[in-house]
Amino acid sequence: MNLLIHVSLLLFPLISNLPFITCCYDQERAALLSFKSHLTDPSNRLSSWQGQNCCTWHGINCSESLHVTAIDL
């Protein structure tokens, strides 16, 4: 049991940095950025819409499989 815990702790940093685990899907991110480009945002509420992980952007909800499921503007 201890060996399993140690192996998990050693592998977690490697696994958590893989793009398919830490980022949303490229196609969905591109669609969100395209949508944003057609909006007027004078109060800068969409300023978090940058970077690779659109699942961390304000107003974006993702499933456990990192698919965008909702936009809350």
A tleap script that builds the chain and sets N, CA, C and O, in Angstrom:
source leaprc.protein.ff14SB
mol = sequence {
  NMET ASN LEU LEU ILE HIE VAL SER LEU LEU
  LEU PHE PRO LEU ILE SER ASN LEU PRO PHE
  ILE THR CYS CYS TYR ASP GLN GLU ARG ALA
  ALA LEU LEU SER PHE LYS SER HIE LEU THR
  ASP PRO SER ASN ARG LEU SER SER TRP GLN
  GLY GLN ASN CYS CYS THR TRP HIE GLY ILE
  ASN CYS SER GLU SER LEU HIE VAL THR ALA
  ILE ASP CLEU
}
set mol.1.N position { 0.825 -1.201 0.000 }
set mol.1.CA position { 0.000 0.000 0.000 }
set mol.1.C position { 0.862 1.254 0.000 }
set mol.1.O position { 0.589 2.188 -0.753 }
set mol.2.N position { 1.897 1.288 0.833 }
set mol.2.CA position { 2.779 2.449 0.857 }
set mol.2.C position { 3.447 2.674 -0.490 }
set mol.2.O position { 3.621 3.819 -0.908 }
set mol.3.N position { 3.819 1.611 -1.169 }
set mol.3.CA position { 4.451 1.732 -2.476 }
set mol.3.C position { 3.490 2.387 -3.470 }
set mol.3.O position { 3.899 3.234 -4.264 }
set mol.4.N position { 2.238 2.004 -3.428 }
set mol.4.CA position { 1.238 2.594 -4.316 }
set mol.4.C position { 1.100 4.088 -4.058 }
set mol.4.O position { 1.008 4.872 -5.003 }
set mol.5.N position { 1.085 4.484 -2.816 }
set mol.5.CA position { 0.980 5.904 -2.472 }
set mol.5.C position { 2.199 6.662 -2.972 }
set mol.5.O position { 2.067 7.746 -3.540 }
set mol.6.N position { 3.386 6.100 -2.765 }
set mol.6.CA position { 4.608 6.764 -3.205 }
set mol.6.C position { 4.650 6.893 -4.729 }
set mol.6.O position { 5.043 7.936 -5.253 }
set mol.7.N position { 4.254 5.860 -5.426 }
set mol.7.CA position { 4.243 5.911 -6.886 }
set mol.7.C position { 3.237 6.953 -7.361 }
set mol.7.O position { 3.522 7.703 -8.295 }
set mol.8.N position { 2.081 7.008 -6.739 }
set mol.8.CA position { 1.062 7.999 -7.102 }
set mol.8.C position { 1.577 9.413 -6.883 }
set mol.8.O position { 1.363 10.292 -7.717 }
set mol.9.N position { 2.252 9.631 -5.766 }
set mol.9.CA position { 2.785 10.960 -5.485 }
set mol.9.C position { 3.889 11.352 -6.460 }
set mol.9.O position { 4.038 12.528 -6.791 }
set mol.10.N position { 4.654 10.379 -6.915 }
set mol.10.CA position { 5.709 10.658 -7.878 }
set mol.10.C position { 5.146 10.938 -9.268 }
set mol.10.O position { 5.676 11.780 -9.993 }
set mol.11.N position { 4.083 10.243 -9.640 }
set mol.11.CA position { 3.519 10.387 -10.977 }
set mol.11.C position { 2.572 11.573 -11.116 }
set mol.11.O position { 2.390 12.086 -12.220 }
set mol.12.N position { 1.975 12.012 -10.033 }
set mol.12.CA position { 0.973 13.074 -10.119 }
set mol.12.C position { 1.492 14.336 -10.803 }
set mol.12.O position { 0.807 14.852 -11.686 }
set mol.13.N position { 2.668 14.861 -10.444 }
set mol.13.CA position { 3.139 16.062 -11.151 }
set mol.13.C position { 3.329 15.837 -12.650 }
set mol.13.O position { 3.098 16.753 -13.439 }
set mol.14.N position { 3.737 14.661 -13.047 }
set mol.14.CA position { 3.915 14.374 -14.469 }
set mol.14.C position { 2.578 14.304 -15.181 }
set mol.14.O position { 2.415 14.869 -16.262 }
set mol.15.N position { 1.630 13.618 -14.585 }
set mol.15.CA position { 0.315 13.445 -15.198 }
set mol.15.C position { -0.449 14.765 -15.219 }
set mol.15.O position { -1.123 15.069 -16.203 }
set mol.16.N position { -0.356 15.552 -14.148 }
set mol.16.CA position { -1.139 16.784 -14.076 }
set mol.16.C position { -0.659 17.839 -15.058 }
set mol.16.O position { -1.378 18.805 -15.313 }
set mol.17.N position { 0.538 17.683 -15.619 }
set mol.17.CA position { 1.036 18.649 -16.589 }
set mol.17.C position { 0.756 18.273 -18.037 }
set mol.17.O position { 1.132 19.012 -18.946 }
set mol.18.N position { 0.110 17.152 -18.265 }
set mol.18.CA position { -0.210 16.750 -19.627 }
set mol.18.C position { -1.307 17.646 -20.180 }
set mol.18.O position { -2.267 17.937 -19.466 }
set mol.19.N position { -1.199 18.094 -21.432 }
set mol.19.CA position { -2.164 19.041 -21.991 }
set mol.19.C position { -3.591 18.538 -21.997 }
set mol.19.O position { -4.519 19.316 -21.778 }
set mol.20.N position { -3.789 17.231 -22.247 }
set mol.20.CA position { -5.167 16.756 -22.324 }
set mol.20.C position { -5.816 16.663 -20.953 }
set mol.20.O position { -7.029 16.476 -20.859 }
set mol.21.N position { -5.050 16.787 -19.910 }
set mol.21.CA position { -5.618 16.756 -18.561 }
set mol.21.C position { -5.817 18.166 -18.026 }
set mol.21.O position { -6.793 18.421 -17.320 }
set mol.22.N position { -4.922 19.081 -18.343 }
set mol.22.CA position { -4.973 20.404 -17.746 }
set mol.22.C position { -5.632 21.452 -18.627 }
set mol.22.O position { -5.851 22.573 -18.166 }
set mol.23.N position { -5.953 21.140 -19.855 }
set mol.23.CA position { -6.504 22.150 -20.766 }
set mol.23.C position { -7.838 21.697 -21.334 }
set mol.23.O position { -8.153 20.509 -21.397 }
set mol.24.N position { -8.597 22.686 -21.739 }
set mol.24.CA position { -9.814 22.355 -22.468 }
set mol.24.C position { -9.433 22.033 -23.912 }
set mol.24.O position { -8.270 22.160 -24.296 }
set mol.25.N position { -10.383 21.630 -24.681 }
set mol.25.CA position { -10.125 21.226 -26.064 }
set mol.25.C position { -9.859 22.444 -26.947 }
set mol.25.O position { -10.538 23.464 -26.830 }
set mol.26.N position { -8.866 22.329 -27.831 }
set mol.26.CA position { -8.464 23.434 -28.705 }
set mol.26.C position { -9.634 23.998 -29.495 }
set mol.26.O position { -9.791 25.215 -29.600 }
set mol.27.N position { -10.447 23.122 -30.045 }
set mol.27.CA position { -11.574 23.553 -30.875 }
set mol.27.C position { -12.596 24.350 -30.054 }
set mol.27.O position { -13.159 25.329 -30.543 }
set mol.28.N position { -12.828 23.934 -28.829 }
set mol.28.CA position { -13.782 24.643 -27.974 }
set mol.28.C position { -13.202 25.983 -27.522 }
set mol.28.O position { -13.921 26.981 -27.469 }
set mol.29.N position { -11.914 26.014 -27.199 }
set mol.29.CA position { -11.261 27.265 -26.826 }
set mol.29.C position { -11.309 28.255 -27.995 }
set mol.29.O position { -11.599 29.435 -27.799 }
set mol.30.N position { -11.029 27.781 -29.193 }
set mol.30.CA position { -11.070 28.639 -30.376 }
set mol.30.C position { -12.475 29.189 -30.607 }
set mol.30.O position { -12.633 30.354 -30.971 }
set mol.31.N position { -13.488 28.363 -30.401 }
set mol.31.CA position { -14.871 28.813 -30.573 }
set mol.31.C position { -15.224 29.884 -29.547 }
set mol.31.O position { -15.900 30.859 -29.875 }
set mol.32.N position { -14.773 29.710 -28.311 }
set mol.32.CA position { -15.036 30.716 -27.280 }
set mol.32.C position { -14.336 32.032 -27.603 }
set mol.32.O position { -14.918 33.104 -27.435 }
set mol.33.N position { -13.097 31.953 -28.063 }
set mol.33.CA position { -12.366 33.172 -28.409 }
set mol.33.C position { -12.991 33.865 -29.615 }
set mol.33.O position { -13.013 35.094 -29.678 }
set mol.34.N position { -13.493 33.099 -30.563 }
set mol.34.CA position { -14.200 33.685 -31.703 }
set mol.34.C position { -15.480 34.385 -31.235 }
set mol.34.O position { -15.780 35.499 -31.665 }
set mol.35.N position { -16.220 33.730 -30.360 }
set mol.35.CA position { -17.431 34.315 -29.783 }
set mol.35.C position { -17.093 35.617 -29.060 }
set mol.35.O position { -17.785 36.622 -29.227 }
set mol.36.N position { -16.025 35.598 -28.255 }
set mol.36.CA position { -15.603 36.784 -27.504 }
set mol.36.C position { -15.254 37.934 -28.441 }
set mol.36.O position { -15.534 39.094 -28.138 }
set mol.37.N position { -14.645 37.616 -29.572 }
set mol.37.CA position { -14.219 38.670 -30.499 }
set mol.37.C position { -15.401 39.436 -31.094 }
set mol.37.O position { -15.223 40.532 -31.625 }
set mol.38.N position { -16.603 38.867 -31.009 }
set mol.38.CA position { -17.796 39.528 -31.525 }
set mol.38.C position { -18.573 40.277 -30.440 }
set mol.38.O position { -19.634 40.840 -30.713 }
set mol.39.N position { -18.051 40.283 -29.220 }
set mol.39.CA position { -18.718 40.945 -28.106 }
set mol.39.C position { -18.036 42.271 -27.789 }
set mol.39.O position { -16.853 42.465 -28.067 }
set mol.40.N position { -18.802 43.164 -27.208 }
set mol.40.CA position { -18.249 44.389 -26.641 }
set mol.40.C position { -18.177 44.168 -25.134 }
set mol.40.O position { -19.172 43.802 -24.508 }
set mol.41.N position { -17.003 44.389 -24.556 }
set mol.41.CA position { -16.779 44.103 -23.135 }
set mol.41.C position { -16.165 45.331 -22.448 }
set mol.41.O position { -15.002 45.296 -22.045 }
set mol.42.N position { -16.948 46.423 -22.311 }
set mol.42.CA position { -16.387 47.658 -21.742 }
set mol.42.C position { -15.941 47.518 -20.285 }
set mol.42.O position { -15.046 48.241 -19.848 }
set mol.43.N position { -16.543 46.611 -19.534 }
set mol.43.CA position { -16.155 46.436 -18.128 }
set mol.43.C position { -15.070 45.377 -17.957 }
set mol.43.O position { -14.671 45.063 -16.835 }
set mol.44.N position { -14.594 44.825 -19.080 }
set mol.44.CA position { -13.484 43.868 -19.069 }
set mol.44.C position { -13.799 42.598 -18.259 }
set mol.44.O position { -12.911 42.028 -17.624 }
set mol.45.N position { -15.036 42.169 -18.284 }
set mol.45.CA position { -15.440 40.973 -17.538 }
set mol.45.C position { -14.875 39.690 -18.122 }
set mol.45.O position { -14.790 38.675 -17.431 }
set mol.46.N position { -14.490 39.730 -19.382 }
set mol.46.CA position { -13.949 38.533 -20.020 }
set mol.46.C position { -12.418 38.556 -20.070 }
set mol.46.O position { -11.808 37.877 -20.896 }
set mol.47.N position { -11.817 39.324 -19.201 }
set mol.47.CA position { -10.352 39.438 -19.202 }
set mol.47.C position { -9.665 38.124 -18.844 }
set mol.47.O position { -8.502 37.922 -19.191 }
set mol.48.N position { -10.365 37.234 -18.159 }
set mol.48.CA position { -9.761 35.937 -17.806 }
set mol.48.C position { -9.758 34.981 -18.995 }
set mol.48.O position { -9.180 33.898 -18.915 }
set mol.49.N position { -10.390 35.366 -20.081 }
set mol.49.CA position { -10.468 34.503 -21.265 }
set mol.49.C position { -9.160 34.587 -22.049 }
set mol.49.O position { -9.105 35.163 -23.136 }
set mol.50.N position { -8.137 34.014 -21.488 }
set mol.50.CA position { -6.831 33.944 -22.133 }
set mol.50.C position { -6.092 32.737 -21.591 }
set mol.50.O position { -6.451 32.206 -20.540 }
set mol.51.N position { -5.079 32.306 -22.288 }
set mol.51.CA position { -4.345 31.121 -21.869 }
set mol.51.C position { -4.962 29.860 -22.455 }
set mol.51.O position { -5.949 29.916 -23.190 }
set mol.52.N position { -4.372 28.738 -22.122 }
set mol.52.CA position { -4.755 27.458 -22.713 }
set mol.52.C position { -5.953 26.790 -22.058 }
set mol.52.O position { -6.674 26.048 -22.725 }
set mol.53.N position { -6.187 27.028 -20.781 }
set mol.53.CA position { -7.223 26.280 -20.076 }
set mol.53.C position { -8.514 27.075 -19.949 }
set mol.53.O position { -8.728 27.777 -18.961 }
set mol.54.N position { -9.364 26.960 -20.949 }
set mol.54.CA position { -10.612 27.717 -20.922 }
set mol.54.C position { -11.541 27.247 -19.801 }
set mol.54.O position { -12.497 27.947 -19.469 }
set mol.55.N position { -11.285 26.098 -19.222 }
set mol.55.CA position { -12.113 25.626 -18.104 }
set mol.55.C position { -11.893 26.456 -16.840 }
set mol.55.O position { -12.673 26.354 -15.894 }
set mol.56.N position { -10.845 27.272 -16.814 }
set mol.56.CA position { -10.599 28.139 -15.661 }
set mol.56.C position { -11.047 29.573 -15.927 }
set mol.56.O position { -10.939 30.422 -15.042 }
set mol.57.N position { -11.545 29.857 -17.120 }
set mol.57.CA position { -11.984 31.207 -17.449 }
set mol.57.C position { -13.277 31.526 -16.699 }
set mol.57.O position { -14.130 30.657 -16.518 }
set mol.58.N position { -13.409 32.758 -16.273 }
set mol.58.CA position { -14.604 33.196 -15.556 }
set mol.58.C position { -15.833 33.028 -16.452 }
set mol.58.O position { -15.849 33.489 -17.593 }
set mol.59.N position { -16.847 32.370 -15.926 }
set mol.59.CA position { -18.099 32.180 -16.657 }
set mol.59.C position { -18.153 30.939 -17.525 }
set mol.59.O position { -19.171 30.675 -18.165 }
set mol.60.N position { -17.065 30.168 -17.556 }
set mol.60.CA position { -17.046 28.951 -18.367 }
set mol.60.C position { -17.138 27.743 -17.442 }
set mol.60.O position { -16.374 27.626 -16.483 }
set mol.61.N position { -18.061 26.863 -17.729 }
set mol.61.CA position { -18.217 25.624 -16.968 }
set mol.61.C position { -17.839 24.451 -17.850 }
set mol.61.O position { -18.209 24.392 -19.023 }
set mol.62.N position { -17.096 23.516 -17.272 }
set mol.62.CA position { -16.653 22.337 -18.013 }
set mol.62.C position { -17.057 21.065 -17.282 }
set mol.62.O position { -17.244 21.049 -16.066 }
set mol.63.N position { -17.183 20.014 -18.059 }
set mol.63.CA position { -17.458 18.697 -17.494 }
set mol.63.C position { -16.160 18.103 -16.955 }
set mol.63.O position { -15.088 18.683 -17.128 }
set mol.64.N position { -16.257 16.966 -16.314 }
set mol.64.CA position { -15.068 16.280 -15.814 }
set mol.64.C position { -14.144 15.873 -16.952 }
set mol.64.O position { -12.941 15.710 -16.749 }
set mol.65.N position { -14.699 15.710 -18.142 }
set mol.65.CA position { -13.882 15.343 -19.300 }
set mol.65.C position { -13.339 16.579 -20.028 }
set mol.65.O position { -12.794 16.477 -21.127 }
set mol.66.N position { -13.498 17.753 -19.392 }
set mol.66.CA position { -12.964 19.030 -19.870 }
set mol.66.C position { -13.619 19.560 -21.135 }
set mol.66.O position { -13.010 20.324 -21.884 }
set mol.67.N position { -14.861 19.153 -21.372 }
set mol.67.CA position { -15.640 19.755 -22.441 }
set mol.67.C position { -16.418 20.939 -21.859 }
set mol.67.O position { -16.933 20.861 -20.743 }
set mol.68.N position { -16.500 22.021 -22.611 }
set mol.68.CA position { -17.276 23.171 -22.180 }
set mol.68.C position { -18.757 22.778 -22.180 }
set mol.68.O position { -19.277 22.283 -23.181 }
set mol.69.N position { -19.418 23.001 -21.060 }
set mol.69.CA position { -20.825 22.622 -20.932 }
set mol.69.C position { -21.751 23.821 -20.805 }
set mol.69.O position { -22.946 23.713 -21.077 }
set mol.70.N position { -21.204 24.973 -20.390 }
set mol.70.CA position { -22.055 26.152 -20.214 }
set mol.70.C position { -21.218 27.417 -20.220 }
set mol.70.O position { -20.040 27.413 -19.864 }
set mol.71.N position { -21.862 28.503 -20.636 }
set mol.71.CA position { -21.269 29.832 -20.557 }
set mol.71.C position { -22.224 30.667 -19.724 }
set mol.71.O position { -23.410 30.766 -20.040 }
set mol.72.N position { -21.707 31.270 -18.656 }
set mol.72.CA position { -22.518 32.084 -17.771 }
set mol.72.C position { -22.024 33.531 -17.836 }
set mol.72.O position { -21.077 33.916 -17.150 }
set mol.73.N position { -22.685 34.308 -18.672 }
set mol.73.CA position { -22.290 35.707 -18.829 }
set mol.73.C position { -23.147 36.594 -17.954 }
set mol.73.O position { -22.967 37.812 -17.946 }
savepdb mol mol.pdb
quit
